[in-house]
Amino acid sequence: MNIHNKKHFVYFTLVIFTLFLILFAEVYSNEGTSEDSDQRVLAIINDEIITLNEFNNYWNAIPEQYKVQFSKEELLNQLIIQELLVQKANELDLKNIPEIAFQIKSTIEQILIQYLIEKEIVEKAVLSEEEIKSYYEEHKEDYWKDVEVHALNILTDSEEQAKEALNKLSEGIDFSIVAQEVSIASSSSKGGDIGFIKKGTFTDDIESVIFNLNPGDVSNIIPTEKGFHIF
């Protein structure tokens, strides 16, 4: 039997075995009572069992947006295959390989630290309204930013070129397209996009215009020593 056929044989065997376990679990679970329903056995994989309670823990840990992608039957099937793989890993004693043992130890420590922080710090950290107000007043500057505007710019050598650009804009041609065609500024390759700017970046005559434009508005031509701007 070649490697390709062996892979198909192993996969086929796992699928058949899994289907058998699910069918067995359905029969077995019907024998449970309402009193011990959480401990009902859904599947037996060699000496290991998956109870309804354990299954529900896995199901409840899945974010709601992902639950629509597969059914509970598919999750049970995955848990069975997962258990088979874990059993095989234990059979090969993989957890005692130094690098794997280190990863297991590291993962366990991270989980313990996470739950320690949640239990001993987050859950016990109760702030009064006065404490919140006091902290805000002391750190108010952290919650405020200077006014910024996201601007696009066209810069031309002559007023005539600027007027031609303004005419194209008035005809409905996209600002970024006109900027790429006529602007001599370095921002022309980005469609005239100069990003977010705050006051103090440009001269007063330019800022008095751009900080009073509404979103989507186009400025008039602004003459400067470096050329003629449109924002």
Sequence and secondary structure as in RCSB ss.txt:
>XXXX:A:sequence
MNIHNKKHFVYFTLVIFTLFLILFAEVYSNEGTSEDSDQRVLAIINDEIITLNEFNNYWNAIPEQYKVQFSKEEL
LNQLIIQELLVQKANELDLKNIPEIAFQIKSTIEQILIQYLIEKEIVEKAVLSEEEIKSYYEEHKEDYWKDVEVH
ALNILTDSEEQAKEALNKLSEGIDFSIVAQEVSIASSSSKGGDIGFIKKGTFTDDIESVIFNLNPGDVSNIIPTE
KGFHIF
>XXXX:A:secstr
  HHHHHHHHHHHHHHHHHHHHHHHHHHHTT  STTGGG EEEEETTEEEEHHHHHHHHHTS HHHHTTS HHHH
HHHHHHHHHHHHHHHHTTGGGSHHHHHHHHHHHHHHHHHHHHIIIIITT    HHHHHHHHHHTGGGG    EEE
EE EEESSHHHHHHHHHHHHTT  HHHHHHHH  SGGGGGTTEEEEEETTSS HHHHHHHTT  TT     EEET
TEEEE 
